[in-house]
Amino acid sequence: MSRRTIDLDDTLYQYLLDHSLREHPEQTALREATRQHPRGGMQISPEQGQFMSLLVKLIGARRTIEVGTFTGYSALTVALALPGDGKVLACDISDEYTSVGKPYWRRAGVASKIDLVVAPAVQTLDARIAEGETDLYDFAFIDADKAGYDAYYERCLRLVRQGGLVAFDNTLWSGDVARPAEDDDTRALQALNDKLHGDERIDMAMLPIGDGLTLARKR
């Protein structure tokens, strides 16, 4: 029994990975390749990916959204968790970053599940809303520019069905959200966290996984 989340030192963190992580070989390879990327710190942690994979399976997701794909590890992770006819709508503005993941998607056999759209995410999501896709998605993961989180949230909430999940990365932001903000990203995350906490349209929980993962279930 514990009154608060346990602290993880390096030894305990490695134990967690050794006794929990189940990665496809292409997930491991892509994660290692991204580690060498100049912006490799943008990648989600493997235990967060595994948790998201479990969530996708638990809710029986078939259609998902990702806002912010980077090199494609999270898209690969979700695609592997989906059934054969499942789809990931992956939104990103960088062909350079997303092209890193494509060979791994292909070798893992899930490239056909990932619909990558390289364009501003608001534009992509608005187009899907205009095409009548509201309430048709099961899961959305938001991990892009922090100033855009609120706009992405409002659109994903329309696209996700009742009982579906919207997940937000970086909601603890290395602890900066708990201190007076000194930059726009922190202020945007603080505003979002306040909004989600009081939003009666959702059930929610903020979890100390990775850099903070908030889950919002559409009521």
Beta strands, then each sheet from edge to edge (+ up, - down):
strand 1: 63-67
strand 2: 87-92
strand 3: 114-118
strand 4: 137-142
strand 5: 160-169
strand 6: 202-207
strand 7: 213-218
sheet 1: 3+ 2+ 1+ 4+ 5+ 7- 6+
end
